[in-house]
Amino acid sequence: MLESVGALTGSPWIYAVVALSVLFDVFVPVLPSGVLVIMSATAAAAAGTGAGHVPHGVPDILVLTLCAATASVLGDMVAFRLAWRGGERLDRAIARSRRLTTAQERLGTALARGGGILVVIARFAPAGRSIVSLGAGAAHRKLREFLPWSALAGVAWAGYSVALGYFGAQWLGATWLATGVSLLALFAAGAGAAFLVRRPGPDTAKA
């Protein structure tokens, strides 16, 4: 696996590929942006230990983290603005989606109470980022309420993904085992986040 992406991770183009993958997976959640970030971090660890054929410093761990986090926030903002501007077709699509409607209600309450940690949790859940960003925009939440939580979510997710790939390779070597364990940890976080996002809030439970 590492050899197949060695040429890419040994080039500055890896940052562009990671950024585009993270940016667009808010619209196409099946894009393997998390997998790509982990593999890039694993390759960086391999370069640092001399276990791979990736040049030293490419990709740089800090730059990789900042690149993924920035792209995450930019993608959130694009989705947020598109949903904010809306239109009849988008409004009808959201009204038909129980998940988006529920996300609007829960997110609106959470942001109003200063509890936007829901945005951070949803960033780890499959499609959670899309639902939250579109839901916040469609509900016309204020940007100053949403942006700080989106930034925190992007940094948390990028830092976690990079750390999984880097430290997994440091501890287990740049092998299939290290990559597999890192991906399992990423998916486990996603499953846990999905459970928390779907769990009814206190107000919903009382209803």
N, CA, C and O of each residue as an XYZ file, in Angstrom:
828
protein
N       0.825     -1.205      0.000
C       0.000      0.000      0.000
C       0.861      1.257      0.000
O       0.632      2.191     -0.769
N       1.881      1.257      0.903
C       2.725      2.431      0.993
C       3.513      2.644     -0.279
O       3.727      3.785     -0.689
N       3.956      1.550     -0.923
C       4.716      1.688     -2.155
C       3.866      2.268     -3.260
O       4.366      3.015     -4.102
N       2.566      1.928     -3.270
C       1.677      2.411     -4.324
C       1.450      3.903     -4.254
O       1.150      4.533     -5.268
N       1.589      4.482     -3.063
C       1.426      5.933     -2.934
C       2.758      6.626     -2.664
O       2.799      7.826     -2.392
N       3.841      5.862     -2.739
C       5.154      6.426     -2.423
C       5.529      7.587     -3.315
O       6.053      8.598     -2.848
N       5.254      7.438     -4.629
C       5.603      8.514     -5.557
C       4.818      9.782     -5.246
O       5.342     10.892     -5.334
N       3.548      9.597     -4.881
C       2.709     10.761     -4.584
C       3.113     11.417     -3.283
O       3.228     12.640     -3.214
N       3.330     10.617     -2.248
C       3.692     11.188     -0.959
C       5.113     11.740     -0.961
O       5.493     12.488     -0.060
N       5.889     11.377     -1.963
C       7.229     11.931     -2.092
C       7.252     13.201     -2.901
O       8.321     13.679     -3.279
N       6.079     13.759     -3.175
C       5.973     14.980     -3.975
C       5.104     16.000     -3.249
O       4.188     15.622     -2.519
N       5.380     17.287     -3.440
C       4.520     18.318     -2.839
C       3.069     18.227     -3.304
O       2.180     18.801     -2.676
N       2.822     17.504     -4.409
C       1.457     17.360     -4.895
C       0.557     16.653     -3.892
O      -0.666     16.748     -3.984
N       1.148     15.948     -2.937
C       0.340     15.239     -1.952
C      -0.539     16.213     -1.179
O      -1.661     15.874     -0.803
N      -0.040     17.410     -0.943
C      -0.834     18.395     -0.200
C      -2.075     18.800     -0.983
O      -3.157     18.950     -0.415
N      -1.908     18.978     -2.302
C      -3.052     19.346     -3.140
C      -4.071     18.223     -3.195
O      -5.276     18.468     -3.147
N      -3.589     16.987     -3.297
C      -4.491     15.843     -3.375
C      -5.266     15.690     -2.066
O      -6.476     15.463     -2.076
N      -4.565     15.815     -0.948
C      -5.221     15.726      0.359
C      -6.248     16.845      0.518
O      -7.371     16.604      0.962
N      -5.860     18.066      0.153
C      -6.765     19.209      0.290
C      -8.025     19.028     -0.539
O      -9.128     19.277     -0.051
N      -7.876     18.600     -1.780
C      -9.040     18.419     -2.650
C      -9.939     17.293     -2.141
O     -11.165     17.404     -2.168
N      -9.322     16.220     -1.680
C     -10.097     15.103     -1.160
C     -10.913     15.510      0.062
O     -12.098     15.192      0.159
N     -10.275     16.213      0.987
C     -10.970     16.654      2.204
C     -12.021     17.710      1.871
O     -13.114     17.706      2.438
N     -11.688     18.612      0.953
C     -12.613     19.684      0.580
C     -13.910     19.136      0.004
O     -14.998     19.585      0.365
N     -13.788     18.155     -0.901
C     -14.969     17.690     -1.624
C     -15.720     16.571     -0.916
O     -16.834     16.236     -1.318
N     -15.135     15.978      0.139
C     -15.888     14.895      0.762
C     -17.046     15.395      1.611
O     -17.806     14.591      2.150
N     -17.195     16.722      1.740
C     -18.396     17.249      2.369
C     -19.595     17.061      1.443
O     -20.735     16.985      1.902
N     -19.330     16.986      0.117
C     -20.392     16.769     -0.862
C     -20.469     15.310     -1.297
O     -21.541     14.817     -1.648
N     -19.330     14.622     -1.272
C     -19.281     13.203     -1.631
C     -18.631     12.462     -0.474
O     -17.434     12.180     -0.521
N     -19.397     12.141      0.568
C     -18.825     11.571      1.796
C     -18.099     10.245      1.610
O     -17.400      9.797      2.519
N     -18.250      9.606      0.445
C     -17.579      8.321      0.232
C     -16.119      8.500     -0.153
O     -15.382      7.517     -0.220
N     -15.678      9.736     -0.408
C     -14.271      9.946     -0.731
C     -13.402      9.531      0.458
O     -13.714      9.864      1.601
N     -12.313      8.807      0.189
C     -11.477      8.279      1.285
C     -10.471      9.305      1.806
O      -9.272      9.030      1.847
N     -10.945     10.470      2.197
C     -10.020     11.516      2.627
C      -9.273     11.116      3.897
O      -8.074     11.369      4.017
N      -9.979     10.490      4.848
C      -9.321     10.066      6.073
C      -8.264      9.013      5.805
O      -7.188      9.039      6.402
N      -8.570      8.081      4.903
C      -7.613      7.039      4.543
C      -6.370      7.661      3.918
O      -5.249      7.255      4.222
N      -6.569      8.644      3.045
C      -5.444      9.296      2.380
C      -4.570     10.048      3.384
O      -3.343     10.010      3.290
N      -5.193     10.724      4.336
C      -4.427     11.446      5.357
C      -3.599     10.467      6.190
O      -2.427     10.720      6.470
N      -4.210      9.356      6.581
C      -3.492      8.355      7.378
C      -2.323      7.771      6.595
O      -1.229      7.625      7.139
N      -2.538      7.437      5.332
C      -1.476      6.864      4.519
C      -0.335      7.855      4.318
O       0.833      7.465      4.317
N      -0.667      9.128      4.150
C       0.366     10.146      3.984
C       1.187     10.298      5.256
O       2.411     10.426      5.202
N       0.511     10.283      6.399
C       1.219     10.385      7.673
C       2.083      9.147      7.921
O       3.182      9.248      8.465
N       1.575      7.979      7.517
C       2.351      6.753      7.656
C       3.605      6.816      6.795
O       4.680      6.400      7.227
N       3.469      7.334      5.581
C       4.616      7.473      4.700
C       5.640      8.438      5.287
O       6.846      8.224      5.164
N       5.153      9.500      5.926
C       6.065     10.457      6.564
C       6.831      9.780      7.694
O       8.024     10.021      7.877
N       6.141      8.937      8.447
C       6.815      8.215      9.524
C       7.846      7.245      8.969
O       8.919      7.070      9.546
N       7.516      6.612      7.842
C       8.449      5.693      7.204
C       9.702      6.422      6.748
O      10.811      5.899      6.864
N       9.524      7.628      6.231
C      10.673      8.421      5.791
C      11.549      8.788      6.966
O      12.776      8.782      6.868
N      10.904      9.112      8.095
C      11.668      9.517      9.265
C      12.464      8.388      9.878
O      13.489      8.618     10.520
N      11.988      7.147      9.680
C      12.689      6.002     10.269
C      13.559      5.265      9.269
O      14.274      4.320      9.605
N      13.476      5.735      8.008
C      14.255      5.070      6.976
C      13.646      3.758      6.527
O      14.307      2.957      5.866
N      12.360      3.526      6.889
C      11.714      2.258      6.559
C      11.077      2.264      5.183
O      10.651      1.214      4.700
N      11.002      3.409      4.546
C      10.364      3.490      3.244
C      11.235      4.220      2.253
O      12.402      4.512      2.516
N      10.645      4.510      1.104
C      11.390      5.168      0.044
C      10.913      6.600     -0.154
O      11.099      7.175     -1.227
N      10.303      7.173      0.869
C       9.786      8.532      0.782
C      10.835      9.496      1.289
O      11.377      9.280      2.372
N      11.149     10.568      0.543
C      12.171     11.511      0.978
C      11.832     12.132      2.316
O      10.659     12.293      2.654
N      12.868     12.487      3.087
C      12.667     13.129      4.374
C      11.899     14.432      4.208
O      12.158     15.209      3.289
N      10.944     14.661      5.115
C      10.243     15.940      5.138
C       9.100     16.048      4.167
O       8.432     17.082      4.142
N       8.829     15.015      3.346
C       7.719     15.061      2.405
C       6.881     13.809      2.601
O       7.367     12.714      2.317
N       5.648     13.920      3.070
C       5.019     15.162      3.520
C       5.445     15.534      4.941
O       5.766     14.670      5.757
N       5.439     16.806      5.209
C       5.719     17.306      6.552
C       4.460     17.142      7.406
O       3.363     17.504      6.980
N       4.623     16.597      8.604
C       3.471     16.286      9.453
C       2.655     17.530      9.794
O       1.427     17.506      9.711
N       3.326     18.614     10.177
C       2.613     19.827     10.548
C       1.873     20.417      9.354
O       0.713     20.815      9.469
N       2.548     20.473      8.209
C       1.911     21.018      7.003
C       0.742     20.142      6.577
O      -0.301     20.648      6.161
N       0.915     18.839      6.681
C      -0.163     17.913      6.324
C      -1.388     18.140      7.210
O      -2.520     18.150      6.726
N      -1.153     18.322      8.505
C      -2.255     18.564      9.438
C      -2.961     19.878      9.123
O      -4.189     19.930      9.065
N      -2.188     20.932      8.920
C      -2.780     22.235      8.597
C      -3.522     22.198      7.270
O      -4.576     22.817      7.127
N      -2.980     21.481      6.308
C      -3.606     21.363      4.994
C      -4.968     20.681      5.114
O      -5.963     21.164      4.572
N      -5.005     19.552      5.829
C      -6.260     18.814      5.990
C      -7.278     19.616      6.793
O      -8.462     19.628      6.456
N      -6.826     20.289      7.858
C      -7.739     21.071      8.694
C      -8.311     22.255      7.928
O      -9.507     22.535      8.011
N      -7.452     22.954      7.178
C      -7.911     24.111      6.401
C      -8.913     23.693      5.337
O      -9.940     24.347      5.159
N      -8.621     22.607      4.630
C      -9.536     22.122      3.599
C     -10.873     21.701      4.208
O     -11.925     21.881      3.594
N     -10.825     21.145      5.412
C     -12.055     20.742      6.092
C     -12.942     21.957      6.371
O     -14.149     21.923      6.130
N     -12.336     23.020      6.878
C     -13.107     24.234      7.193
C     -13.642     24.873      5.915
O     -14.797     25.298      5.870
N     -12.813     24.942      4.884
C     -13.255     25.539      3.623
C     -14.429     24.762      3.030
O     -15.382     25.358      2.527
N     -14.360     23.434      3.091
C     -15.473     22.624      2.598
C     -16.745     22.871      3.388
O     -17.834     22.961      2.821
N     -16.596     22.980      4.710
C     -17.754     23.285      5.555
C     -18.384     24.617      5.162
O     -19.605     24.744      5.083
N     -17.524     25.610      4.917
C     -18.033     26.938      4.594
C     -18.751     26.961      3.245
O     -19.760     27.647      3.083
N     -18.228     26.209      2.285
C     -18.887     26.146      0.977
C     -20.270     25.522      1.117
O     -21.252     26.044      0.590
N     -20.342     24.394      1.836
C     -21.632     23.733      2.046
C     -22.582     24.632      2.833
O     -23.770     24.718      2.519
N     -22.054     25.297      3.851
C     -22.849     26.198      4.674
C     -23.448     27.316      3.837
O     -24.634     27.624      3.960
N     -22.624     27.928      2.979
C     -23.097     29.048      2.160
C     -24.099     28.595      1.112
O     -25.089     29.281      0.857
N     -23.847     27.449      0.508
C     -24.789     26.943     -0.491
C     -26.147     26.670      0.144
O     -27.186     26.999     -0.428
N     -26.132     26.069      1.328
C     -27.395     25.780      2.013
C     -28.059     27.064      2.497
O     -29.286     27.162      2.513
N     -27.252     28.052      2.890
C     -27.786     29.330      3.341
C     -28.550     30.020      2.202
O     -29.660     30.519      2.384
N     -27.916     30.030      1.023
C     -28.558     30.667     -0.126
C     -29.753     29.858     -0.592
O     -30.748     30.398     -1.075
N     -29.626     28.547     -0.434
C     -30.747     27.631     -0.635
C     -31.423     27.722     -1.980
O     -30.780     27.805     -3.026
N     -32.709     27.706     -1.923
C     -33.522     27.608     -3.119
C     -34.616     26.591     -2.853
O     -34.533     25.804     -1.910
N     -35.629     26.612     -3.681
C     -36.770     25.734     -3.449
C     -36.392     24.266     -3.496
O     -36.878     23.466     -2.696
N     -35.513     23.908     -4.444
C     -35.141     22.497     -4.579
C     -34.379     22.010     -3.347
O     -34.627     20.914     -2.845
N     -33.455     22.834     -2.870
C     -32.688     22.445     -1.683
C     -33.585     22.380     -0.456
O     -33.471     21.458      0.351
N     -34.478     23.358     -0.313
C     -35.391     23.363      0.829
C     -36.275     22.118      0.839
O     -36.529     21.533      1.892
N     -36.740     21.722     -0.347
C     -37.585     20.524     -0.430
C     -36.785     19.273     -0.096
O     -37.279     18.361      0.566
N     -35.521     19.244     -0.575
C     -34.676     18.082     -0.292
C     -34.410     17.944      1.202
O     -34.433     16.839      1.743
N     -34.159     19.059      1.859
C     -33.908     19.027      3.299
C     -35.171     18.643      4.059
O     -35.117     17.893      5.034
N     -36.320     19.171      3.597
C     -37.583     18.858      4.262
C     -37.914     17.365      4.153
O     -38.549     16.794      5.040
N     -37.476     16.743      3.054
C     -37.742     15.315      2.873
C     -36.777     14.441      3.661
O     -37.042     13.261      3.892
N     -35.652     15.028      4.074
C     -34.638     14.244      4.783
C     -34.833     14.368      6.294
O     -34.680     15.447      6.865
N     -35.166     13.266      6.918
C     -35.357     13.278      8.368
C     -34.051     13.619      9.085
O     -34.051     14.325     10.093
N     -32.919     13.099      8.545
C     -31.622     13.340      9.174
C     -31.260     14.824      9.135
O     -30.779     15.375     10.125
N     -31.493     15.475      7.981
C     -31.170     16.897      7.875
C     -32.094     17.748      8.729
O     -31.655     18.713      9.354
N     -33.376     17.392      8.756
C     -34.328     18.146      9.569
C     -33.974     18.034     11.052
O     -33.979     19.028     11.777
N     -33.669     16.820     11.490
C     -33.274     16.611     12.887
C     -31.987     17.350     13.204
O     -31.841     17.935     14.278
N     -31.038     17.319     12.242
C     -29.761     18.009     12.451
C     -29.975     19.510     12.593
O     -29.336     20.150     13.428
N     -30.864     20.072     11.793
C     -31.178     21.499     11.897
C     -31.659     21.838     13.299
O     -31.189     22.793     13.917
N     -32.593     21.052     13.787
C     -33.184     21.339     15.093
C     -32.154     21.205     16.214
O     -32.025     22.094     17.055
N     -31.421     20.088     16.219
C     -30.441     19.850     17.278
C     -29.293     20.849     17.218
O     -28.845     21.354     18.247
N     -28.816     21.132     15.995
C     -27.693     22.047     15.854
C     -28.083     23.457     16.242
O     -27.315     24.165     16.894
N     -29.287     23.868     15.838
C     -29.731     25.206     16.196
C     -29.782     25.389     17.704
O     -29.336     26.411     18.225
N     -30.320     24.407     18.401
C     -30.385     24.472     19.861
C     -28.990     24.467     20.475
O     -28.704     25.228     21.400
N     -28.117     23.595     19.946
C     -26.764     23.472     20.494
C     -25.967     24.761     20.316
O     -25.297     25.210     21.246
N     -26.036     25.352     19.139
C     -25.280     26.586     18.890
C     -25.829     27.740     19.724
O     -25.069     28.560     20.240
N     -27.140     27.797     19.851
C     -27.742     28.873     20.637
C     -27.310     28.803     22.098
O     -27.200     29.831     22.767
N     -27.065     27.594     22.591
C     -26.650     27.413     23.985
C     -25.127     27.407     24.139
O     -24.605     27.183     25.231
N     -24.417     27.660     23.021
C     -22.961     27.644     23.091
C     -22.393     26.254     23.187
O     -21.254     26.076     23.617
N     -23.169     25.263     22.791
C     -22.729     23.877     22.884
C     -22.466     23.262     21.531
O     -22.917     22.150     21.254
N     -21.744     23.968     20.686
C     -21.491     23.492     19.333
C     -20.541     22.326     19.246
O     -20.043     22.026     18.161
N     -20.268     21.651     20.358
C     -19.421     20.462     20.339
C     -20.020     19.401     19.426
O     -19.317     18.496     18.977
N     -21.334     19.512     19.148
C     -21.988     18.607     18.211
C     -21.329     18.693     16.838
O     -21.222     17.687     16.137
N     -20.887     19.893     16.450
C     -20.209     20.074     15.166
C     -18.910     19.281     15.145
O     -18.568     18.669     14.134
N     -18.190     19.293     16.260
C     -16.917     18.579     16.355
C     -17.144     17.070     16.300
O     -16.441     16.359     15.582
N     -18.111     16.590     17.047
C     -18.403     15.154     17.072
C     -18.830     14.672     15.691
O     -18.390     13.620     15.228
N     -19.692     15.453     15.036
C     -20.217     15.052     13.733
C     -19.121     14.966     12.684
O     -19.265     14.238     11.701
N     -18.016     15.702     12.877
C     -16.928     15.669     11.892
C     -16.330     14.277     11.772
O     -15.783     13.930     10.726
N     -16.423     13.486     12.809
C     -15.849     12.142     12.795
C     -16.840     11.101     12.281
O     -16.436      9.998     11.912
N     -18.125     11.433     12.250
C     -19.147     10.473     11.848
C     -19.265     10.423     10.330
O     -19.108     11.452      9.673
N     -19.538      9.251      9.753
C     -19.747      9.158      8.307
C     -20.890     10.072      7.863
O     -22.010      9.959      8.360
N     -20.607     10.961      6.942
C     -21.579     11.929      6.413
C     -22.037     12.947      7.449
O     -22.858     13.810      7.138
N     -21.526     12.865      8.672
C     -21.951     13.809      9.703
C     -21.571     15.233      9.377
O     -22.335     16.164      9.633
N     -20.397     15.404      8.815
C     -19.951     16.747      8.428
C     -20.902     17.367      7.414
O     -21.237     18.547      7.517
N     -21.339     16.581      6.437
C     -22.253     17.084      5.412
C     -23.585     17.500      6.028
O     -24.109     18.575      5.737
N     -24.122     16.635      6.880
C     -25.425     16.903      7.489
C     -25.375     18.165      8.342
O     -26.281     18.996      8.278
N     -24.328     18.311      9.135
C     -24.223     19.460     10.033
C     -24.004     20.754      9.264
O     -24.643     21.763      9.561
N     -23.108     20.741      8.279
C     -22.818     21.959      7.517
C     -24.035     22.421      6.726
O     -24.376     23.604      6.726
N     -24.682     21.482      6.056
C     -25.881     21.828      5.289
C     -27.022     22.224      6.214
O     -27.779     23.147      5.915
N     -27.145     21.527      7.334
C     -28.207     21.843      8.282
C     -28.043     23.214      8.890
O     -29.019     23.946      9.052
N     -26.802     23.575      9.235
C     -26.553     24.897      9.816
C     -26.838     25.997      8.812
O     -27.406     27.032      9.162
N     -26.443     25.776      7.556
C     -26.700     26.786      6.529
C     -28.170     26.930      6.223
O     -28.679     28.046      6.112
N     -28.862     25.804      6.084
C     -30.290     25.841      5.764
C     -31.095     26.474      6.887
O     -32.129     27.095      6.643
N     -30.618     26.317      8.120
C     -31.307     26.915      9.270
C     -30.928     28.377      9.468
O     -31.410     29.034     10.391
N     -30.046     28.888      8.581
C     -29.604     30.284      8.639
C     -28.974     30.633      9.984
O     -29.225     31.692     10.559
N     -28.134     29.690     10.472
C     -27.379     30.006     11.681
C     -26.351     31.074     11.356
O     -25.930     31.195     10.206
N     -25.942     31.845     12.343
C     -24.952     32.897     12.127
C     -23.576     32.270     11.916
O     -23.204     31.302     12.579
N     -22.830     32.853     10.969
C     -21.511     32.317     10.657
C     -20.585     32.361     11.862
O     -19.788     31.445     12.068
N     -20.684     33.415     12.658
C     -19.799     33.519     13.824
C     -20.123     32.456     14.879
O     -19.299     32.185     15.752
N     -21.300     31.861     14.807
C     -21.637     30.758     15.701
C     -21.057     29.440     15.187
O     -20.607     28.597     15.962
N     -21.078     29.286     13.873
C     -20.696     28.013     13.272
C     -19.200     27.896     12.986
O     -18.615     26.833     13.196
N     -18.576     28.971     12.512
C     -17.193     28.915     12.066
C     -16.202     28.449     13.135
O     -15.378     27.583     12.842
N     -16.245     28.988     14.370
C     -15.264     28.519     15.366
C     -15.364     27.021     15.641
O     -14.346     26.356     15.831
N     -16.577     26.492     15.663
C     -16.748     25.063     15.911
C     -16.295     24.243     14.713
O     -15.749     23.152     14.874
N     -16.523     24.768     13.505
C     -16.033     24.097     12.302
C     -14.509     24.041     12.305
O     -13.920     23.021     11.947
N     -13.870     25.142     12.710
C     -12.409     25.178     12.772
C     -11.889     24.180     13.802
O     -10.921     23.464     13.546
N     -12.531     24.135     14.966
C     -12.127     23.185     15.996
C     -12.312     21.753     15.511
O     -11.475     20.887     15.766
N     -13.413     21.513     14.813
C     -13.681     20.174     14.275
C     -12.625     19.774     13.259
O     -12.140     18.643     13.271
N     -12.268     20.712     12.374
C     -11.271     20.416     11.354
C      -9.914     20.096     11.952
O      -9.248     19.154     11.523
N      -9.502     20.881     12.945
C      -8.205     20.651     13.599
C      -8.220     19.324     14.354
O      -7.254     18.563     14.296
N      -9.317     19.046     15.065
C      -9.406     17.802     15.839
C      -9.356     16.584     14.926
O      -8.631     15.627     15.198
N     -10.124     16.622     13.846
C     -10.160     15.485     12.924
C      -8.822     15.300     12.212
O      -8.316     14.182     12.115
N      -8.253     16.398     11.715
C      -6.971     16.305     11.011
C      -5.867     15.830     11.950
O      -5.067     14.968     11.587
N      -5.825     16.391     13.155
C      -4.812     15.991     14.119
C      -4.936     14.524     14.499
O      -3.932     13.822     14.612
N      -6.163     14.062     14.696
C      -6.390     12.667     15.060
C      -5.968     11.731     13.927
O      -5.304     10.723     14.173
N      -6.347     12.056     12.693
C      -6.030     11.201     11.551
C      -4.528     11.134     11.306
O      -3.977     10.058     11.073
N      -3.865     12.296     11.359
C      -2.417     12.324     11.156
C      -1.705     11.559     12.267
O      -0.767     10.807     12.006
N      -2.152     11.753     13.501
C      -1.527     11.066     14.630
C      -1.673      9.554     14.501
O      -0.743      8.815     14.824
N      -2.830      9.084     14.034
C      -3.028      7.648     13.859
C      -2.010      7.074     12.884
O      -1.362      6.066     13.168
N      -1.874      7.732     11.724
C      -0.944      7.229     10.719
C       0.501      7.317     11.161
O       1.276      6.383     10.957
N       0.865      8.433     11.765
C       2.263      8.665     12.132
C       2.705      7.763     13.283
O       3.705      7.053     13.176
N       1.964      7.794     14.367
C       2.365      7.014     15.532
C       2.136      5.516     15.337
O       2.837      4.688     15.919
N       1.137      5.178     14.503
C       0.942      3.769     14.190
C       2.166      3.196     13.494
O       2.604      2.083     13.789
N       2.716      3.982     12.557
C       3.912      3.530     11.851
C       5.136      3.545     12.764
O       6.015      2.692     12.641
N       5.192      4.502     13.668
C       6.314      4.562     14.606
C       6.334      3.340     15.525
O       7.396      2.795     15.826
N       5.162      2.922     15.960
C       5.077      1.831     16.937
C       5.083      0.456     16.278
O       5.684     -0.485     16.797
N       4.401      0.343     15.114
C       4.240     -0.967     14.492
C       5.030     -1.122     13.197
O       5.060     -2.199     12.601
N       5.676     -0.021     12.762
C       6.391     -0.061     11.495
C       5.466      0.296     10.350
O       4.244      0.216     10.470
N       6.067      0.692      9.236
C       5.275      1.091      8.067
C       4.820     -0.159      7.326
O       5.339     -0.487      6.259
N       3.848     -0.849      7.905
C       3.383     -2.124      7.371
C       1.868     -2.114      7.209
O       1.184     -1.165      7.593
N       1.370     -3.199      6.627
C      -0.086     -3.359      6.521
C      -0.740     -3.346      7.889
O      -1.838     -2.815      8.053
N      -0.072     -3.927      8.868
C      -0.621     -3.985     10.221
C      -0.822     -2.592     10.791
O      -1.878     -2.285     11.344
N       0.196     -1.749     10.654
C       0.092     -0.385     11.179
C      -1.035      0.378     10.489
O      -1.817      1.068     11.143
N      -1.112      0.250      9.159
C      -2.171      0.948      8.420
C      -3.545      0.418      8.816
O      -4.486      1.190      8.997
N      -3.654     -0.908      8.951
C      -4.935     -1.501      9.323
C      -5.399     -1.078     10.698
O      -6.573     -0.757     10.886
N      -4.490     -1.072     11.667
C      -4.832     -0.655     13.023
C      -5.254      0.812     13.042
O      -6.205      1.178     13.732
N      -4.545      1.653     12.284
C      -4.875      3.080     12.225
C      -6.260      3.301     11.625
O      -7.034      4.124     12.114
N      -6.565      2.557     10.559
C      -7.874      2.696      9.922
C      -8.990      2.190     10.835
O     -10.069      2.781     10.886
N      -8.733      1.105     11.551
C      -9.732      0.609     12.501
C     -10.019      1.641     13.586
O     -11.167      1.818     13.995
N      -8.962      2.325     14.054
C      -9.154      3.364     15.066
C      -9.960      4.529     14.502
O     -10.783      5.115     15.205
N      -9.723      4.864     13.233
C     -10.488      5.942     12.595
C     -11.952      5.551     12.456
O     -12.838      6.351     12.755
N     -12.211      4.334     12.008
C     -13.589      3.868     11.840
C     -14.304      3.725     13.184
O     -15.504      3.977     13.286
N     -13.559      3.320     14.209
C     -14.147      3.207     15.543
C     -14.589      4.570     16.054
O     -15.660      4.708     16.645
N     -13.745      5.585     15.817
C     -14.115      6.949     16.208
C     -15.352      7.402     15.435
O     -16.227      8.071     15.986
N     -15.418      7.030     14.149
C     -16.573      7.387     13.339
C     -17.850      6.734     13.831
O     -18.907      7.365     13.860
N     -17.752      5.457     14.222
C     -18.923      4.746     14.733
C     -19.395      5.353     16.049
O     -20.595      5.515     16.274
N     -18.443      5.687     16.912
C     -18.807      6.307     18.181
C     -19.444      7.667     17.984
O     -20.417      8.012     18.654
N     -18.887      8.441     17.055
C     -19.443      9.766     16.771
C     -20.837      9.659     16.178
O     -21.723     10.440     16.524
N     -21.036      8.690     15.281
C     -22.358      8.501     14.679
C     -23.397      8.173     15.738
O     -24.527      8.656     15.672
N     -23.025      7.358     16.708
C     -23.946      7.010     17.799
C     -24.329      8.246     18.601
O     -25.498      8.437     18.938
N     -23.337      9.088     18.909
C     -23.607     10.286     19.702
C     -24.461     11.291     18.935
O     -25.332     11.944     19.510
N     -24.206     11.411     17.632
C     -24.967     12.365     16.820
C     -26.417     11.928     16.686
O     -27.325     12.759     16.720
N     -26.637     10.632     16.536
C     -27.996     10.124     16.335
C     -28.792     10.016     17.621
O     -30.020      9.943     17.596
N     -28.087     10.008     18.748
C     -28.787      9.867     20.025
C     -29.669     11.073     20.277
O     -29.196     12.202     20.144
N     -30.919     10.886     20.632
C     -31.812     12.025     20.879
C     -31.293     12.909     21.992
O     -30.758     12.426     22.990
N     -31.457     14.211     21.813
C     -31.060     15.154     22.851
C     -32.057     15.134     23.986
O     -33.096     14.483     23.884
N     -31.757     15.845     25.084
C     -32.651     15.864     26.240
C     -34.049     16.349     25.901
O     -35.044     15.806     26.381
N     -34.112     17.402     25.049
C     -35.420     17.941     24.706
C     -36.230     16.941     23.897
O     -37.442     16.811     24.072
N     -35.515     16.212     22.979
C     -36.215     15.243     22.140
C     -36.694     14.071     22.963
O     -37.782     13.539     22.739
N     -35.864     13.667     23.931
C     -36.213     12.503     24.748
C     -37.447     12.764     25.612
O     -38.215     11.843     25.890
N     -37.637     14.005     26.033
C     -38.783     14.356     26.873
C     -40.057     14.468     26.070
O     -41.157     14.390     26.617
N     -39.907     14.652     24.765
C     -41.092     14.914     23.942
C     -41.931     13.641     23.803
O     -42.972     13.656     23.146
